[in-house]
Amino acid sequence: MSDFKFAIQGMMLAVLGFSMFSIGDVFAKIMSDDFTVIQTAFWVNVMLMIAYVSLSHELGGLKQTFQSRKKHLHLIRGILGFTVFFMMINGFQKIGMAMSYTLIFSGPFIAAILSVFILKQKIGIHRWVSILLGFIGVLIVLRPGTMPIELAAVGVLLAALCFALSSIITRKIGNDEPTLSFAFYSALVSLTLFTILMVVFDGFATLPTIPQLTFFISVAFFHVGGTFAVTRAFKGHDTAIIAPFHYVQLIWGIFFGYILFEQTIDMWTAIGSGIIVASGIYLIYREKVRNAELNRGVTTHGAFD
């Protein structure tokens, strides 16, 4: 296979994977209209855990996962993932998919800044410019002072910070861990915390029907499938080629929001989104990140891990 065809194969896998994430998010948003954020997140994580255990052999095996010597890092990452999961479901419910995707995509800019202080990495002028433009894009979207800022939007920005911290921790964990470890521990922590919240807030008083369970199963199916496709794309191809396709989720968010939920975005949100996407792609190409641990950090959108 020629290099060109090989690159196209990777791009198609990336588009497929990130598109599957967005389709899964649609099912999650649909269920968040009938259930609370806590209930939605709990049942999604139940299905994800079942899926990960069922596919454990394909993802590195439970034995190797339980033998991990970096459980403390996985625990921290799981708590961060729990926060991301909650805030994104709440964002889908309150401010829509397009706005939620736009704000969560500020995560890479935050991660780049954190890498200076935590990983002692150096950032050149080009990356600082892309980071600055990215945050300008966020300000354009939120327009503080000219319109009320939704608490859900602030929550998604918190999710972006947690996503960035999770990416840094993923780098710390490194390449030696099986893929299952990143998904399993994150889902386990989230499931444990959401179970506690279900008990505290009487979430088990309303149980999903069989048809509703199929929606939660669909979320898990598309997120796990997306993880497989995106992980395979990143493992065989340069991150600088694959990572920009992450932004296809914003396109799907706008499309699904308009078609299924009658949600539109205004001109300033569109302009801010465009600046964030362009700055993010430029940041990716400048950094030329090739480490697989970062790739795993990207693919864990699936459980918002």
C-alpha positions in Angstrom: 0.0 0.0 0.0 1.3 3.4 -0.9 2.0 6.1 1.7 -0.9 8.1 0.3 -3.4 5.3 0.5 -2.1 4.4 4.0 -2.7 8.0 5.1 -6.2 8.1 3.6 -7.0 4.9 5.5 -5.9 6.5 8.7 -8.0 9.6 8.0 -11.1 7.5 7.2 -10.7 5.6 10.5 -10.4 8.9 12.3 -13.5 10.3 10.7 -15.4 7.1 11.4 -14.2 7.0 15.0 -14.9 10.6 15.9 -18.3 10.4 14.1 -19.2 7.4 16.2 -18.4 9.4 19.3 -20.9 12.1 18.2 -23.6 9.6 17.4 -23.2 8.1 20.8 -23.4 11.6 22.3 -26.7 12.1 20.4 -28.2 9.0 22.2 -26.9 10.4 25.5 -28.5 13.7 24.9 -31.8 12.1 24.0 -31.8 10.2 27.2 -30.9 13.2 29.2 -34.3 14.7 28.3 -36.0 11.8 30.2 -33.5 11.2 32.9 -31.4 13.4 35.2 -27.7 14.0 34.3 -26.7 11.6 37.1 -29.1 8.9 35.9 -28.0 9.2 32.3 -24.3 9.1 33.2 -24.8 6.1 35.6 -26.6 3.9 33.0 -24.2 4.9 30.3 -21.3 3.8 32.5 -23.0 0.6 33.4 -23.2 -0.3 29.7 -19.6 0.9 29.1 -18.3 -1.3 31.9 -20.1 -4.3 30.5 -18.7 -3.6 27.1 -15.1 -3.2 28.4 -15.2 -6.4 30.4 -16.7 -8.3 27.4 -14.0 -7.0 25.1 -11.2 -7.1 27.7 -9.2 -9.8 25.8 -9.1 -7.5 22.7 -8.0 -4.5 24.7 -5.1 -6.0 26.7 -6.7 -8.3 29.2 -8.0 -7.8 32.7 -5.1 -9.6 34.3 -2.6 -7.1 33.0 -4.9 -4.3 33.9 -5.2 -5.3 37.5 -1.5 -5.8 37.7 -0.9 -2.1 36.8 1.5 -0.3 39.2 0.1 3.0 38.2 -3.4 2.6 39.7 -3.1 5.9 41.6 -2.7 7.7 38.4 -5.6 5.9 36.8 -7.6 6.8 39.9 -6.9 10.5 39.5 -7.6 10.3 35.8 -10.9 8.5 36.6 -12.0 11.3 38.9 -11.2 13.8 36.2 -13.1 11.7 33.7 -16.1 11.6 36.1 -16.1 15.4 36.1 -15.8 15.6 32.4 -18.6 13.1 31.9 -21.0 14.9 34.2 -20.3 18.3 32.8 -20.6 17.2 29.2 -23.9 15.4 29.7 -25.1 18.5 31.5 -23.8 20.7 28.7 -25.6 18.6 26.1 -28.8 19.0 28.1 -28.5 22.8 28.9 -26.6 24.5 26.1 -26.6 22.0 23.2 -24.0 19.8 21.5 -22.4 22.4 19.3 -21.7 24.8 22.2 -20.5 22.0 24.4 -18.1 20.7 21.7 -16.8 24.2 21.1 -15.9 24.8 24.7 -14.5 21.4 25.4 -12.1 21.9 22.5 -10.3 24.5 24.5 -8.8 21.6 26.4 -5.8 21.2 24.1 -4.8 24.8 24.7 -5.0 24.3 28.5 -3.0 21.1 28.2 -0.3 22.9 26.3 0.0 25.5 29.0 -0.1 22.9 31.8 2.7 20.9 30.1 5.0 23.9 30.6 4.6 23.7 34.4 4.0 20.0 34.9 6.1 18.4 32.2 8.7 21.2 31.9 8.1 21.4 28.2 9.1 24.5 26.2 6.5 26.2 24.0 7.6 28.4 21.1 6.1 31.6 19.9 4.0 29.8 17.2 2.3 27.6 19.8 1.8 30.6 22.2 0.0 32.4 19.4 -2.2 29.5 18.7 -3.1 29.2 22.4 -3.9 32.9 22.6 -6.1 32.7 19.6 -7.8 29.7 20.9 -8.8 31.5 24.1 -9.9 34.5 22.1 -12.2 32.1 20.3 -13.6 31.0 23.6 -14.2 34.6 24.7 -16.0 35.3 21.4 -18.3 32.3 22.0 -19.1 33.3 25.6 -19.0 37.1 25.1 -18.7 37.8 28.8 -20.2 41.2 29.8 -22.5 41.3 26.7 -24.7 38.3 27.6 -25.4 36.1 30.7 -22.9 33.2 30.9 -24.7 29.9 31.4 -23.5 27.9 34.4 -23.5 24.8 32.1 -21.0 26.6 29.9 -18.8 27.3 32.9 -19.1 23.6 33.7 -17.9 22.6 30.2 -14.9 24.9 30.6 -14.2 23.1 33.9 -14.5 19.8 31.9 -11.9 21.2 29.4 -9.6 21.8 32.3 -10.1 18.3 33.6 -9.6 16.9 30.1 -6.3 18.8 29.9 -5.2 17.5 33.3 -6.2 14.0 32.2 -4.1 14.3 29.0 -1.1 15.3 31.2 -1.6 12.3 33.5 -2.0 10.0 30.4 1.5 11.1 29.4 2.8 10.3 32.9 1.3 6.8 32.7 3.0 6.2 29.4 2.9 3.5 26.7 3.4 0.4 28.9 -0.1 0.1 30.1 -2.7 -2.0 28.0 -5.4 0.0 26.3 -8.0 -1.5 28.6 -6.4 0.1 31.7 -7.2 3.6 30.4 -10.8 2.7 29.7 -11.5 0.3 32.5 -10.3 2.3 35.5 -11.9 5.5 34.2 -15.3 3.7 33.7 -14.9 2.0 37.1 -14.3 5.2 39.0 -17.1 7.0 37.2 -19.5 4.1 37.8 -18.6 4.0 41.5 -19.1 7.8 42.0 -22.3 7.9 39.9 -23.7 4.9 41.9 -23.1 6.9 45.1 -24.9 9.9 43.6 -27.7 7.7 42.5 -28.3 6.5 46.1 -28.0 10.0 47.5 -30.4 11.6 45.1 -32.8 8.6 44.8 -31.9 8.0 41.2 -33.0 4.3 41.4 -36.6 5.5 42.0 -36.9 5.8 38.2 -35.6 2.8 36.2 -35.2 2.7 32.4 -37.6 0.6 30.4 -36.2 -2.0 28.0 -36.5 0.4 25.0 -34.7 3.1 27.0 -32.0 0.7 27.9 -31.3 0.1 24.2 -30.5 3.8 24.0 -27.9 3.5 26.8 -26.5 0.4 25.1 -26.3 2.4 21.9 -24.2 5.1 23.6 -21.8 2.4 24.8 -21.7 0.7 21.4 -20.8 3.9 19.5 -18.3 5.1 22.1 -16.5 1.8 22.3 -16.5 1.5 18.5 -15.2 5.0 18.2 -12.4 4.2 20.6 -11.4 1.2 18.6 -11.4 3.1 15.3 -9.6 6.2 16.6 -7.0 4.2 18.6 -6.2 2.2 15.5 -5.9 5.4 13.4 -3.5 7.0 15.9 -1.4 3.8 16.4 -0.5 3.5 12.7 -0.3 7.2 11.6 1.2 10.5 12.6 -0.8 12.3 15.2 -0.5 15.5 13.2 -2.5 13.8 10.4 -5.1 12.2 12.5 -5.8 14.6 15.4 -7.4 17.4 13.4 -10.3 15.1 12.5 -11.3 15.4 16.1 -13.0 18.6 15.1 -15.4 16.7 12.9 -17.4 16.3 16.1 -18.2 20.0 16.1 -19.6 19.7 12.6 -21.8 16.8 13.7 -22.8 18.7 16.8 -24.1 21.6 14.7 -25.8 19.2 12.3 -27.4 17.0 14.9 -28.3 20.0 17.0 -30.2 21.6 14.1 -31.8 18.5 12.6 -32.8 16.6 15.8 -33.1 19.2 18.5 -33.8 22.4 16.6 -30.8 24.2 18.0 -28.9 26.8 16.0 -25.8 28.8 16.6 -25.4 32.5 16.1 -22.8 34.3 14.0 -20.5 35.0 16.9 -20.5 31.4 18.1 -19.7 30.3 14.6 -16.8 32.8 14.3 -15.4 31.7 17.8 -15.8 28.1 16.9 -13.9 28.6 13.6 -11.0 30.4 15.5 -10.8 27.6 18.0 -10.7 24.9 15.4 -8.1 26.7 13.2 -5.9 27.4 16.3 -6.3 23.8 17.5 -5.2 22.4 14.1 -2.3 24.8 14.0 -1.2 23.8 17.5 -1.4 20.1 16.6 0.9 20.6 13.6 3.3 22.7 15.5 3.7 20.2 18.3 3.8 17.1 16.1 3.0 14.9 19.0 3.7 11.3 18.2 3.4 9.5 21.6 0.7 6.9 21.8 -0.2 7.9 25.3 -1.5 11.2 24.0 -3.5 9.4 21.4 -5.2 7.4 24.1 -5.9 10.7 25.8 -7.8 11.8 22.7 -9.7 8.6 22.3 -11.0 8.6 25.8 -13.7 11.1 24.7 -15.7 7.9 24.5 -16.6 7.7 28.1 -15.6 11.3 28.4 -12.9 9.4 30.4 
